[in-house]
Amino acid sequence: MYNHKEAFCLMTYRCNDCGFEERIWNSRDGVTPFGLTCPSCKGHNHVHADWQNDQCNPLFGLFMQPGQRYFVNMTMERAREYAAKRVDHYIEIGELAAGSRNFVIGEVAKSFYHGGDAPDIMVHK
């Protein structure tokens, strides 16, 4: 019925560093990341866990609680935001010339965007 197994699934992500656990909904028929930055400890070991308990629920968005995170398709605007942070870091540590910033942001943004098929994460308000 869908192109991806995790389409519209409510999935458990658990941090292997601090133990924080949350359910994240995939609002799309697209892939999701295996790991994320943990919202609790800011570590990079917050991973998709208990795959067997993923629940497909295309209507879950109607019942989301404020503060709950969910996956959406990447926009070029968000891809440029992510790219700018990464490029500015490399400029700050001296590994990239500031004069090339705008060009490099555009190129890096393309790698985040993937034609709009890449996942991004949002927080329900």
VMD Tcl script that draws the C-alpha trace (Angstrom):
set ca {
  {0.00 0.00 0.00}
  {2.84 2.44 0.84}
  {6.33 2.74 -0.66}
  {8.17 2.59 2.69}
  {7.69 0.30 5.68}
  {7.86 3.24 8.10}
  {5.22 5.28 6.22}
  {2.89 7.03 8.68}
  {4.27 4.98 11.57}
  {4.50 5.96 15.20}
  {7.98 4.80 16.21}
  {9.99 4.58 19.42}
  {13.32 6.38 19.61}
  {15.51 5.69 22.65}
  {18.78 7.30 23.71}
  {21.47 4.74 24.43}
  {23.34 7.35 26.49}
  {20.73 8.77 28.89}
  {17.76 6.43 28.36}
  {15.34 9.14 27.18}
  {12.54 7.60 25.11}
  {9.91 9.16 22.88}
  {7.41 8.19 20.20}
  {7.93 10.05 16.92}
  {5.36 9.98 14.14}
  {6.35 9.84 10.47}
  {3.81 12.09 8.74}
  {4.84 10.89 5.29}
  {5.50 7.91 3.05}
  {9.25 8.25 3.32}
  {12.26 6.86 5.12}
  {13.23 8.00 8.60}
  {16.65 8.36 10.17}
  {18.02 5.51 12.25}
  {19.52 7.97 14.75}
  {18.90 11.52 15.93}
  {20.25 14.03 18.40}
  {18.70 13.29 21.78}
  {16.47 16.16 22.96}
  {17.33 15.33 26.57}
  {21.14 14.95 26.71}
  {21.99 16.36 23.23}
  {23.99 13.22 22.49}
  {23.94 11.51 19.12}
  {22.84 8.06 20.24}
  {19.01 8.49 20.12}
  {18.04 5.57 17.88}
  {14.96 3.94 16.38}
  {14.23 1.09 18.80}
  {11.69 -1.72 19.06}
  {10.96 -1.70 15.33}
  {8.53 -4.57 15.78}
  {6.25 -2.20 17.72}
  {6.01 0.49 15.03}
  {2.36 1.32 14.44}
  {1.06 2.58 11.09}
  {-1.47 5.31 11.78}
  {-2.03 7.81 8.94}
  {-4.45 9.82 11.11}
  {-2.15 10.17 14.15}
  {-1.46 13.82 13.28}
  {-5.00 14.65 14.38}
  {-4.17 13.48 17.91}
  {-0.62 14.75 18.44}
  {0.18 16.50 21.69}
  {2.04 19.83 21.89}
  {5.78 19.20 22.08}
  {5.63 15.86 20.28}
  {8.13 15.49 17.46}
  {7.28 14.21 13.99}
  {8.97 13.72 10.62}
  {8.11 15.81 7.55}
  {9.63 16.21 4.11}
  {12.67 18.47 4.00}
  {12.17 21.93 2.49}
  {14.96 23.82 0.73}
  {14.61 26.60 3.30}
  {15.31 24.18 6.17}
  {18.08 22.49 4.18}
  {19.75 25.90 3.80}
  {19.43 26.50 7.58}
  {21.13 23.19 8.35}
  {23.78 23.85 5.71}
  {24.51 27.35 7.05}
  {25.15 25.97 10.55}
  {27.56 23.38 9.19}
  {29.37 25.81 6.87}
  {29.66 28.46 9.60}
  {31.26 25.87 11.87}
  {33.93 25.11 9.25}
  {34.55 28.82 8.71}
  {34.88 29.31 12.48}
  {37.50 26.56 12.83}
  {39.41 27.87 9.81}
  {38.75 24.98 7.42}
  {36.72 27.05 4.95}
  {37.19 30.55 3.56}
  {34.41 32.96 4.53}
  {34.30 34.33 0.97}
  {32.94 31.04 -0.35}
  {30.15 30.81 2.27}
  {27.09 31.44 0.06}
  {28.21 29.11 -2.72}
  {29.10 26.31 -0.28}
  {25.80 26.70 1.61}
  {23.94 26.19 -1.66}
  {25.89 23.05 -2.46}
  {25.61 21.59 1.04}
  {21.88 22.39 1.14}
  {21.38 20.16 -1.91}
  {22.83 17.23 0.03}
  {20.38 17.82 2.90}
  {17.40 18.37 0.58}
  {17.57 15.28 -1.69}
  {14.84 16.66 -3.94}
  {12.51 17.12 -0.95}
  {12.51 13.41 -0.09}
  {14.85 13.70 2.90}
  {13.27 13.66 6.37}
  {13.21 16.66 8.66}
  {11.94 16.73 12.21}
  {9.42 19.22 13.60}
  {7.80 19.83 16.99}
  {4.00 19.95 17.18}
  {2.69 23.22 18.60}
}
mol new
graphics top color blue
foreach p $ca { graphics top sphere $p radius 0.5 }
foreach p [lrange $ca 0 end-1] q [lrange $ca 1 end] { graphics top cylinder $p $q radius 0.2 }
display resetview
